[in-house]
Amino acid sequence: MPQLNPGPWFLIMMLSWFIFLLILQPKSMSFTPFNHPLYKTNSTMKSPSWPWPWT
């Protein structure tokens, strides 16, 4: 069974992780999101209290 031989697959896995960590991840982290949570205001909506008949 070739799946049990980790020789070629381990090298492929390590190269793909190095490519992701060194090339793709810094490029994807450089994008700024449009809806950044720091730019939002902290306005809360005040709803009227419910007139319960038993209070």
PDBQT receptor file of N, H, CA, C and O in Angstrom, charges set to zero:
ATOM      1  N   MET A   1       0.834  -1.183   0.000  1.00  0.00    +0.000 N 
ATOM      2  CA  MET A   1       0.000   0.000   0.000  1.00  0.00    +0.000 C 
ATOM      3  C   MET A   1       0.883   1.253   0.000  1.00  0.00    +0.000 C 
ATOM      4  O   MET A   1       1.676   1.443   0.922  1.00  0.00    +0.000 OA
ATOM      5  N   PRO A   2       0.757   2.099  -1.011  1.00  0.00    +0.000 N 
ATOM      6  CA  PRO A   2       1.612   3.286  -1.065  1.00  0.00    +0.000 C 
ATOM      7  C   PRO A   2       1.202   4.373  -0.062  1.00  0.00    +0.000 C 
ATOM      8  O   PRO A   2       1.987   5.283   0.204  1.00  0.00    +0.000 OA
ATOM      9  N   GLN A   3      -0.004   4.296   0.494  1.00  0.00    +0.000 N 
ATOM     10  H   GLN A   3      -0.642   3.556   0.278  1.00  0.00    +0.000 HD
ATOM     11  CA  GLN A   3      -0.422   5.316   1.443  1.00  0.00    +0.000 C 
ATOM     12  C   GLN A   3       0.354   5.226   2.757  1.00  0.00    +0.000 C 
ATOM     13  O   GLN A   3       0.470   6.220   3.473  1.00  0.00    +0.000 OA
ATOM     14  N   LEU A   4       0.883   4.049   3.079  1.00  0.00    +0.000 N 
ATOM     15  H   LEU A   4       0.788   3.241   2.497  1.00  0.00    +0.000 HD
ATOM     16  CA  LEU A   4       1.593   3.878   4.333  1.00  0.00    +0.000 C 
ATOM     17  C   LEU A   4       3.042   4.338   4.246  1.00  0.00    +0.000 C 
ATOM     18  O   LEU A   4       3.707   4.467   5.274  1.00  0.00    +0.000 OA
ATOM     19  N   ASN A   5       3.541   4.588   3.045  1.00  0.00    +0.000 N 
ATOM     20  H   ASN A   5       3.001   4.484   2.210  1.00  0.00    +0.000 HD
ATOM     21  CA  ASN A   5       4.902   5.058   2.879  1.00  0.00    +0.000 C 
ATOM     22  C   ASN A   5       4.911   6.579   3.023  1.00  0.00    +0.000 C 
ATOM     23  O   ASN A   5       4.427   7.271   2.127  1.00  0.00    +0.000 OA
ATOM     24  N   PRO A   6       5.450   7.129   4.134  1.00  0.00    +0.000 N 
ATOM     25  CA  PRO A   6       5.380   8.571   4.323  1.00  0.00    +0.000 C 
ATOM     26  C   PRO A   6       6.454   9.344   3.579  1.00  0.00    +0.000 C 
ATOM     27  O   PRO A   6       6.486  10.572   3.655  1.00  0.00    +0.000 OA
ATOM     28  N   GLY A   7       7.333   8.659   2.864  1.00  0.00    +0.000 N 
ATOM     29  H   GLY A   7       7.308   7.661   2.802  1.00  0.00    +0.000 HD
ATOM     30  CA  GLY A   7       8.449   9.333   2.212  1.00  0.00    +0.000 C 
ATOM     31  C   GLY A   7       8.047  10.455   1.268  1.00  0.00    +0.000 C 
ATOM     32  O   GLY A   7       8.386  11.605   1.546  1.00  0.00    +0.000 OA
ATOM     33  N   PRO A   8       7.349  10.197   0.176  1.00  0.00    +0.000 N 
ATOM     34  CA  PRO A   8       7.020  11.293  -0.745  1.00  0.00    +0.000 C 
ATOM     35  C   PRO A   8       5.894  12.195  -0.215  1.00  0.00    +0.000 C 
ATOM     36  O   PRO A   8       5.877  13.390  -0.510  1.00  0.00    +0.000 OA
ATOM     37  N   TRP A   9       4.961  11.641   0.556  1.00  0.00    +0.000 N 
ATOM     38  H   TRP A   9       4.975  10.671   0.796  1.00  0.00    +0.000 HD
ATOM     39  CA  TRP A   9       3.807  12.421   0.999  1.00  0.00    +0.000 C 
ATOM     40  C   TRP A   9       4.191  13.419   2.087  1.00  0.00    +0.000 C 
ATOM     41  O   TRP A   9       3.623  14.508   2.161  1.00  0.00    +0.000 OA
ATOM     42  N   PHE A  10       5.141  13.055   2.918  1.00  0.00    +0.000 N 
ATOM     43  H   PHE A  10       5.603  12.171   2.858  1.00  0.00    +0.000 HD
ATOM     44  CA  PHE A  10       5.572  13.980   3.962  1.00  0.00    +0.000 C 
ATOM     45  C   PHE A  10       6.263  15.195   3.349  1.00  0.00    +0.000 C 
ATOM     46  O   PHE A  10       6.058  16.318   3.811  1.00  0.00    +0.000 OA
ATOM     47  N   LEU A  11       7.073  14.986   2.322  1.00  0.00    +0.000 N 
ATOM     48  H   LEU A  11       7.239  14.074   1.947  1.00  0.00    +0.000 HD
ATOM     49  CA  LEU A  11       7.732  16.095   1.642  1.00  0.00    +0.000 C 
ATOM     50  C   LEU A  11       6.712  17.010   0.954  1.00  0.00    +0.000 C 
ATOM     51  O   LEU A  11       6.839  18.233   1.000  1.00  0.00    +0.000 OA
ATOM     52  N   ILE A  12       5.710  16.416   0.323  1.00  0.00    +0.000 N 
ATOM     53  H   ILE A  12       5.606  15.422   0.286  1.00  0.00    +0.000 HD
ATOM     54  CA  ILE A  12       4.667  17.206  -0.327  1.00  0.00    +0.000 C 
ATOM     55  C   ILE A  12       3.884  18.012   0.707  1.00  0.00    +0.000 C 
ATOM     56  O   ILE A  12       3.565  19.178   0.473  1.00  0.00    +0.000 OA
ATOM     57  N   MET A  13       3.575  17.399   1.844  1.00  0.00    +0.000 N 
ATOM     58  H   MET A  13       3.835  16.452   2.034  1.00  0.00    +0.000 HD
ATOM     59  CA  MET A  13       2.842  18.105   2.885  1.00  0.00    +0.000 C 
ATOM     60  C   MET A  13       3.678  19.254   3.460  1.00  0.00    +0.000 C 
ATOM     61  O   MET A  13       3.154  20.348   3.670  1.00  0.00    +0.000 OA
ATOM     62  N   MET A  14       4.959  19.019   3.715  1.00  0.00    +0.000 N 
ATOM     63  H   MET A  14       5.385  18.130   3.545  1.00  0.00    +0.000 HD
ATOM     64  CA  MET A  14       5.810  20.064   4.274  1.00  0.00    +0.000 C 
ATOM     65  C   MET A  14       5.999  21.220   3.282  1.00  0.00    +0.000 C 
ATOM     66  O   MET A  14       5.987  22.383   3.686  1.00  0.00    +0.000 OA
ATOM     67  N   LEU A  15       6.171  20.918   2.010  1.00  0.00    +0.000 N 
ATOM     68  H   LEU A  15       6.181  19.973   1.682  1.00  0.00    +0.000 HD
ATOM     69  CA  LEU A  15       6.315  21.974   1.013  1.00  0.00    +0.000 C 
ATOM     70  C   LEU A  15       5.036  22.793   0.867  1.00  0.00    +0.000 C 
ATOM     71  O   LEU A  15       5.095  24.013   0.710  1.00  0.00    +0.000 OA
ATOM     72  N   SER A  16       3.890  22.134   0.916  1.00  0.00    +0.000 N 
ATOM     73  H   SER A  16       3.843  21.143   1.043  1.00  0.00    +0.000 HD
ATOM     74  CA  SER A  16       2.634  22.878   0.803  1.00  0.00    +0.000 C 
ATOM     75  C   SER A  16       2.420  23.770   2.018  1.00  0.00    +0.000 C 
ATOM     76  O   SER A  16       1.902  24.877   1.871  1.00  0.00    +0.000 OA
ATOM     77  N   TRP A  17       2.804  23.323   3.222  1.00  0.00    +0.000 N 
ATOM     78  H   TRP A  17       3.225  22.424   3.341  1.00  0.00    +0.000 HD
ATOM     79  CA  TRP A  17       2.682  24.169   4.409  1.00  0.00    +0.000 C 
ATOM     80  C   TRP A  17       3.666  25.330   4.362  1.00  0.00    +0.000 C 
ATOM     81  O   TRP A  17       3.318  26.439   4.767  1.00  0.00    +0.000 OA
ATOM     82  N   PHE A  18       4.865  25.110   3.887  1.00  0.00    +0.000 N 
ATOM     83  H   PHE A  18       5.148  24.209   3.558  1.00  0.00    +0.000 HD
ATOM     84  CA  PHE A  18       5.824  26.207   3.764  1.00  0.00    +0.000 C 
ATOM     85  C   PHE A  18       5.348  27.243   2.756  1.00  0.00    +0.000 C 
ATOM     86  O   PHE A  18       5.506  28.444   2.973  1.00  0.00    +0.000 OA
ATOM     87  N   ILE A  19       4.767  26.779   1.656  1.00  0.00    +0.000 N 
ATOM     88  H   ILE A  19       4.639  25.803   1.481  1.00  0.00    +0.000 HD
ATOM     89  CA  ILE A  19       4.230  27.711   0.662  1.00  0.00    +0.000 C 
ATOM     90  C   ILE A  19       3.097  28.524   1.277  1.00  0.00    +0.000 C 
ATOM     91  O   ILE A  19       3.010  29.734   1.069  1.00  0.00    +0.000 OA
ATOM     92  N   PHE A  20       2.226  27.853   2.038  1.00  0.00    +0.000 N 
ATOM     93  H   PHE A  20       2.297  26.870   2.207  1.00  0.00    +0.000 HD
ATOM     94  CA  PHE A  20       1.126  28.570   2.664  1.00  0.00    +0.000 C 
ATOM     95  C   PHE A  20       1.627  29.573   3.696  1.00  0.00    +0.000 C 
ATOM     96  O   PHE A  20       1.171  30.716   3.711  1.00  0.00    +0.000 OA
ATOM     97  N   LEU A  21       2.549  29.171   4.552  1.00  0.00    +0.000 N 
ATOM     98  H   LEU A  21       2.919  28.242   4.540  1.00  0.00    +0.000 HD
ATOM     99  CA  LEU A  21       2.992  30.044   5.635  1.00  0.00    +0.000 C 
ATOM    100  C   LEU A  21       3.870  31.189   5.159  1.00  0.00    +0.000 C 
ATOM    101  O   LEU A  21       3.803  32.284   5.717  1.00  0.00    +0.000 OA
ATOM    102  N   LEU A  22       4.675  30.966   4.160  1.00  0.00    +0.000 N 
ATOM    103  H   LEU A  22       4.730  30.076   3.706  1.00  0.00    +0.000 HD
ATOM    104  CA  LEU A  22       5.627  31.984   3.741  1.00  0.00    +0.000 C 
ATOM    105  C   LEU A  22       5.128  32.883   2.612  1.00  0.00    +0.000 C 
ATOM    106  O   LEU A  22       5.570  34.026   2.498  1.00  0.00    +0.000 OA
ATOM    107  N   ILE A  23       4.229  32.393   1.790  1.00  0.00    +0.000 N 
ATOM    108  H   ILE A  23       3.870  31.464   1.883  1.00  0.00    +0.000 HD
ATOM    109  CA  ILE A  23       3.799  33.171   0.622  1.00  0.00    +0.000 C 
ATOM    110  C   ILE A  23       2.326  33.564   0.711  1.00  0.00    +0.000 C 
ATOM    111  O   ILE A  23       1.999  34.746   0.614  1.00  0.00    +0.000 OA
ATOM    112  N   LEU A  24       1.448  32.607   0.890  1.00  0.00    +0.000 N 
ATOM    113  H   LEU A  24       1.714  31.646   0.969  1.00  0.00    +0.000 HD
ATOM    114  CA  LEU A  24       0.022  32.904   0.799  1.00  0.00    +0.000 C 
ATOM    115  C   LEU A  24      -0.536  33.595   2.041  1.00  0.00    +0.000 C 
ATOM    116  O   LEU A  24      -1.367  34.495   1.922  1.00  0.00    +0.000 OA
ATOM    117  N   GLN A  25      -0.097  33.191   3.216  1.00  0.00    +0.000 N 
ATOM    118  H   GLN A  25       0.578  32.460   3.312  1.00  0.00    +0.000 HD
ATOM    119  CA  GLN A  25      -0.657  33.758   4.427  1.00  0.00    +0.000 C 
ATOM    120  C   GLN A  25      -0.315  35.238   4.605  1.00  0.00    +0.000 C 
ATOM    121  O   GLN A  25      -1.216  35.997   4.962  1.00  0.00    +0.000 OA
ATOM    122  N   PRO A  26       0.915  35.705   4.383  1.00  0.00    +0.000 N 
ATOM    123  CA  PRO A  26       1.143  37.152   4.481  1.00  0.00    +0.000 C 
ATOM    124  C   PRO A  26       0.369  37.966   3.447  1.00  0.00    +0.000 C 
ATOM    125  O   PRO A  26      -0.042  39.093   3.724  1.00  0.00    +0.000 OA
ATOM    126  N   LYS A  27       0.169  37.404   2.265  1.00  0.00    +0.000 N 
ATOM    127  H   LYS A  27       0.502  36.489   2.040  1.00  0.00    +0.000 HD
ATOM    128  CA  LYS A  27      -0.605  38.126   1.255  1.00  0.00    +0.000 C 
ATOM    129  C   LYS A  27      -2.069  38.231   1.657  1.00  0.00    +0.000 C 
ATOM    130  O   LYS A  27      -2.695  39.272   1.453  1.00  0.00    +0.000 OA
ATOM    131  N   SER A  28      -2.620  37.163   2.225  1.00  0.00    +0.000 N 
ATOM    132  H   SER A  28      -2.112  36.318   2.391  1.00  0.00    +0.000 HD
ATOM    133  CA  SER A  28      -4.027  37.218   2.617  1.00  0.00    +0.000 C 
ATOM    134  C   SER A  28      -4.229  38.060   3.869  1.00  0.00    +0.000 C 
ATOM    135  O   SER A  28      -5.304  38.634   4.045  1.00  0.00    +0.000 OA
ATOM    136  N   MET A  29      -3.235  38.153   4.741  1.00  0.00    +0.000 N 
ATOM    137  H   MET A  29      -2.362  37.687   4.598  1.00  0.00    +0.000 HD
ATOM    138  CA  MET A  29      -3.376  38.964   5.943  1.00  0.00    +0.000 C 
ATOM    139  C   MET A  29      -3.182  40.451   5.663  1.00  0.00    +0.000 C 
ATOM    140  O   MET A  29      -3.524  41.275   6.511  1.00  0.00    +0.000 OA
ATOM    141  N   SER A  30      -2.654  40.814   4.520  1.00  0.00    +0.000 N 
ATOM    142  H   SER A  30      -2.376  40.144   3.831  1.00  0.00    +0.000 HD
ATOM    143  CA  SER A  30      -2.454  42.223   4.205  1.00  0.00    +0.000 C 
ATOM    144  C   SER A  30      -3.739  42.912   3.769  1.00  0.00    +0.000 C 
ATOM    145  O   SER A  30      -3.798  44.142   3.779  1.00  0.00    +0.000 OA
ATOM    146  N   PHE A  31      -4.770  42.164   3.386  1.00  0.00    +0.000 N 
ATOM    147  H   PHE A  31      -4.722  41.165   3.378  1.00  0.00    +0.000 HD
ATOM    148  CA  PHE A  31      -6.040  42.759   3.001  1.00  0.00    +0.000 C 
ATOM    149  C   PHE A  31      -6.763  43.269   4.232  1.00  0.00    +0.000 C 
ATOM    150  O   PHE A  31      -6.779  42.612   5.273  1.00  0.00    +0.000 OA
ATOM    151  N   THR A  32      -7.361  44.444   4.107  1.00  0.00    +0.000 N 
ATOM    152  H   THR A  32      -7.348  44.978   3.261  1.00  0.00    +0.000 HD
ATOM    153  CA  THR A  32      -8.142  44.988   5.210  1.00  0.00    +0.000 C 
ATOM    154  C   THR A  32      -9.612  44.713   4.953  1.00  0.00    +0.000 C 
ATOM    155  O   THR A  32     -10.089  44.913   3.836  1.00  0.00    +0.000 OA
ATOM    156  N   PRO A  33     -10.328  44.266   5.953  1.00  0.00    +0.000 N 
ATOM    157  CA  PRO A  33     -11.753  43.999   5.754  1.00  0.00    +0.000 C 
ATOM    158  C   PRO A  33     -12.540  45.304   5.659  1.00  0.00    +0.000 C 
ATOM    159  O   PRO A  33     -12.145  46.319   6.234  1.00  0.00    +0.000 OA
ATOM    160  N   PHE A  34     -13.636  45.270   4.940  1.00  0.00    +0.000 N 
ATOM    161  H   PHE A  34     -13.957  44.446   4.473  1.00  0.00    +0.000 HD
ATOM    162  CA  PHE A  34     -14.471  46.448   4.777  1.00  0.00    +0.000 C 
ATOM    163  C   PHE A  34     -15.258  46.747   6.050  1.00  0.00    +0.000 C 
ATOM    164  O   PHE A  34     -15.437  47.910   6.413  1.00  0.00    +0.000 OA
ATOM    165  N   ASN A  35     -15.719  45.719   6.716  1.00  0.00    +0.000 N 
ATOM    166  H   ASN A  35     -15.574  44.775   6.421  1.00  0.00    +0.000 HD
ATOM    167  CA  ASN A  35     -16.526  45.906   7.929  1.00  0.00    +0.000 C 
ATOM    168  C   ASN A  35     -15.682  45.575   9.151  1.00  0.00    +0.000 C 
ATOM    169  O   ASN A  35     -15.946  44.602   9.857  1.00  0.00    +0.000 OA
ATOM    170  N   HIS A  36     -14.682  46.382   9.387  1.00  0.00    +0.000 N 
ATOM    171  H   HIS A  36     -14.468  47.173   8.813  1.00  0.00    +0.000 HD
ATOM    172  CA  HIS A  36     -13.803  46.147  10.518  1.00  0.00    +0.000 C 
ATOM    173  C   HIS A  36     -14.546  46.469  11.815  1.00  0.00    +0.000 C 
ATOM    174  O   HIS A  36     -15.207  47.506  11.883  1.00  0.00    +0.000 OA
ATOM    175  N   PRO A  37     -14.465  45.628  12.840  1.00  0.00    +0.000 N 
ATOM    176  CA  PRO A  37     -15.254  45.877  14.044  1.00  0.00    +0.000 C 
ATOM    177  C   PRO A  37     -14.805  47.105  14.830  1.00  0.00    +0.000 C 
ATOM    178  O   PRO A  37     -15.580  47.611  15.642  1.00  0.00    +0.000 OA
ATOM    179  N   LEU A  38     -13.585  47.606  14.626  1.00  0.00    +0.000 N 
ATOM    180  H   LEU A  38     -12.955  47.195  13.967  1.00  0.00    +0.000 HD
ATOM    181  CA  LEU A  38     -13.129  48.773  15.370  1.00  0.00    +0.000 C 
ATOM    182  C   LEU A  38     -13.794  50.063  14.890  1.00  0.00    +0.000 C 
ATOM    183  O   LEU A  38     -13.851  51.043  15.633  1.00  0.00    +0.000 OA
ATOM    184  N   TYR A  39     -14.290  50.070  13.669  1.00  0.00    +0.000 N 
ATOM    185  H   TYR A  39     -14.243  49.274  13.066  1.00  0.00    +0.000 HD
ATOM    186  CA  TYR A  39     -14.877  51.273  13.112  1.00  0.00    +0.000 C 
ATOM    187  C   TYR A  39     -16.366  51.409  13.425  1.00  0.00    +0.000 C 
ATOM    188  O   TYR A  39     -16.975  52.419  13.074  1.00  0.00    +0.000 OA
ATOM    189  N   LYS A  40     -16.947  50.436  14.062  1.00  0.00    +0.000 N 
ATOM    190  H   LYS A  40     -16.452  49.615  14.347  1.00  0.00    +0.000 HD
ATOM    191  CA  LYS A  40     -18.379  50.481  14.339  1.00  0.00    +0.000 C 
ATOM    192  C   LYS A  40     -18.644  51.277  15.606  1.00  0.00    +0.000 C 
ATOM    193  O   LYS A  40     -17.845  51.273  16.542  1.00  0.00    +0.000 OA
ATOM    194  N   THR A  41     -19.759  51.945  15.616  1.00  0.00    +0.000 N 
ATOM    195  H   THR A  41     -20.409  51.949  14.856  1.00  0.00    +0.000 HD
ATOM    196  CA  THR A  41     -20.147  52.697  16.804  1.00  0.00    +0.000 C 
ATOM    197  C   THR A  41     -20.858  51.766  17.778  1.00  0.00    +0.000 C 
ATOM    198  O   THR A  41     -21.433  50.751  17.385  1.00  0.00    +0.000 OA
ATOM    199  N   ASN A  42     -20.808  52.124  19.029  1.00  0.00    +0.000 N 
ATOM    200  H   ASN A  42     -20.341  52.949  19.348  1.00  0.00    +0.000 HD
ATOM    201  CA  ASN A  42     -21.422  51.299  20.059  1.00  0.00    +0.000 C 
ATOM    202  C   ASN A  42     -22.808  51.829  20.418  1.00  0.00    +0.000 C 
ATOM    203  O   ASN A  42     -23.091  52.101  21.585  1.00  0.00    +0.000 OA
ATOM    204  N   SER A  43     -23.642  51.969  19.446  1.00  0.00    +0.000 N 
ATOM    205  H   SER A  43     -23.412  51.748  18.498  1.00  0.00    +0.000 HD
ATOM    206  CA  SER A  43     -25.001  52.431  19.696  1.00  0.00    +0.000 C 
ATOM    207  C   SER A  43     -25.903  51.225  19.915  1.00  0.00    +0.000 C 
ATOM    208  O   SER A  43     -25.921  50.292  19.111  1.00  0.00    +0.000 OA
ATOM    209  N   THR A  44     -26.633  51.255  20.990  1.00  0.00    +0.000 N 
ATOM    210  H   THR A  44     -26.619  52.012  21.643  1.00  0.00    +0.000 HD
ATOM    211  CA  THR A  44     -27.564  50.175  21.283  1.00  0.00    +0.000 C 
ATOM    212  C   THR A  44     -28.978  50.688  21.108  1.00  0.00    +0.000 C 
ATOM    213  O   THR A  44     -29.279  51.842  21.411  1.00  0.00    +0.000 OA
ATOM    214  N   MET A  45     -29.810  49.843  20.632  1.00  0.00    +0.000 N 
ATOM    215  H   MET A  45     -29.565  48.906  20.386  1.00  0.00    +0.000 HD
ATOM    216  CA  MET A  45     -31.203  50.202  20.425  1.00  0.00    +0.000 C 
ATOM    217  C   MET A  45     -31.967  49.976  21.727  1.00  0.00    +0.000 C 
ATOM    218  O   MET A  45     -31.931  48.888  22.301  1.00  0.00    +0.000 OA
ATOM    219  N   LYS A  46     -32.644  50.999  22.174  1.00  0.00    +0.000 N 
ATOM    220  H   LYS A  46     -32.673  51.883  21.707  1.00  0.00    +0.000 HD
ATOM    221  CA  LYS A  46     -33.437  50.900  23.393  1.00  0.00    +0.000 C 
ATOM    222  C   LYS A  46     -34.859  50.576  22.998  1.00  0.00    +0.000 C 
ATOM    223  O   LYS A  46     -35.539  51.374  22.353  1.00  0.00    +0.000 OA
ATOM    224  N   SER A  47     -35.299  49.398  23.391  1.00  0.00    +0.000 N 
ATOM    225  H   SER A  47     -34.746  48.749  23.915  1.00  0.00    +0.000 HD
ATOM    226  CA  SER A  47     -36.662  49.000  23.068  1.00  0.00    +0.000 C 
ATOM    227  C   SER A  47     -37.578  49.371  24.233  1.00  0.00    +0.000 C 
ATOM    228  O   SER A  47     -37.158  49.329  25.390  1.00  0.00    +0.000 OA
ATOM    229  N   PRO A  48     -38.800  49.727  23.939  1.00  0.00    +0.000 N 
ATOM    230  CA  PRO A  48     -39.714  50.081  25.032  1.00  0.00    +0.000 C 
ATOM    231  C   PRO A  48     -40.064  48.848  25.853  1.00  0.00    +0.000 C 
ATOM    232  O   PRO A  48     -40.077  47.728  25.340  1.00  0.00    +0.000 OA
ATOM    233  N   SER A  49     -40.338  49.061  27.095  1.00  0.00    +0.000 N 
ATOM    234  H   SER A  49     -40.327  49.970  27.511  1.00  0.00    +0.000 HD
ATOM    235  CA  SER A  49     -40.684  47.934  27.955  1.00  0.00    +0.000 C 
ATOM    236  C   SER A  49     -42.070  47.413  27.598  1.00  0.00    +0.000 C 
ATOM    237  O   SER A  49     -42.938  48.155  27.137  1.00  0.00    +0.000 OA
ATOM    238  N   TRP A  50     -42.247  46.149  27.818  1.00  0.00    +0.000 N 
ATOM    239  H   TRP A  50     -41.542  45.546  28.191  1.00  0.00    +0.000 HD
ATOM    240  CA  TRP A  50     -43.498  45.509  27.457  1.00  0.00    +0.000 C 
ATOM    241  C   TRP A  50     -44.497  45.693  28.601  1.00  0.00    +0.000 C 
ATOM    242  O   TRP A  50     -44.167  45.422  29.756  1.00  0.00    +0.000 OA
ATOM    243  N   PRO A  51     -45.705  46.148  28.293  1.00  0.00    +0.000 N 
ATOM    244  CA  PRO A  51     -46.692  46.335  29.381  1.00  0.00    +0.000 C 
ATOM    245  C   PRO A  51     -47.331  45.000  29.770  1.00  0.00    +0.000 C 
ATOM    246  O   PRO A  51     -48.339  44.600  29.188  1.00  0.00    +0.000 OA
ATOM    247  N   TRP A  52     -46.766  44.335  30.720  1.00  0.00    +0.000 N 
ATOM    248  H   TRP A  52     -45.947  44.659  31.193  1.00  0.00    +0.000 HD
ATOM    249  CA  TRP A  52     -47.318  43.050  31.162  1.00  0.00    +0.000 C 
ATOM    250  C   TRP A  52     -48.572  43.310  31.988  1.00  0.00    +0.000 C 
ATOM    251  O   TRP A  52     -48.592  44.223  32.813  1.00  0.00    +0.000 OA
ATOM    252  N   PRO A  53     -49.605  42.525  31.778  1.00  0.00    +0.000 N 
ATOM    253  CA  PRO A  53     -50.855  42.787  32.498  1.00  0.00    +0.000 C 
ATOM    254  C   PRO A  53     -50.792  42.401  33.978  1.00  0.00    +0.000 C 
ATOM    255  O   PRO A  53     -51.608  42.891  34.758  1.00  0.00    +0.000 OA
ATOM    256  N   TRP A  54     -49.871  41.556  34.388  1.00  0.00    +0.000 N 
ATOM    257  H   TRP A  54     -49.208  41.158  33.754  1.00  0.00    +0.000 HD
ATOM    258  CA  TRP A  54     -49.866  41.077  35.777  1.00  0.00    +0.000 C 
ATOM    259  C   TRP A  54     -48.905  41.857  36.667  1.00  0.00    +0.000 C 
ATOM    260  O   TRP A  54     -48.728  41.484  37.827  1.00  0.00    +0.000 OA
ATOM    261  N   THR A  55     -48.273  42.929  36.172  1.00  0.00    +0.000 N 
ATOM    262  H   THR A  55     -48.417  43.232  35.230  1.00  0.00    +0.000 HD
ATOM    263  CA  THR A  55     -47.381  43.701  37.030  1.00  0.00    +0.000 C 
ATOM    264  C   THR A  55     -48.034  44.978  37.499  1.00  0.00    +0.000 C 
ATOM    265  O   THR A  55     -47.420  45.751  38.234  1.00  0.00    +0.000 OA
TER     266      THR A  55
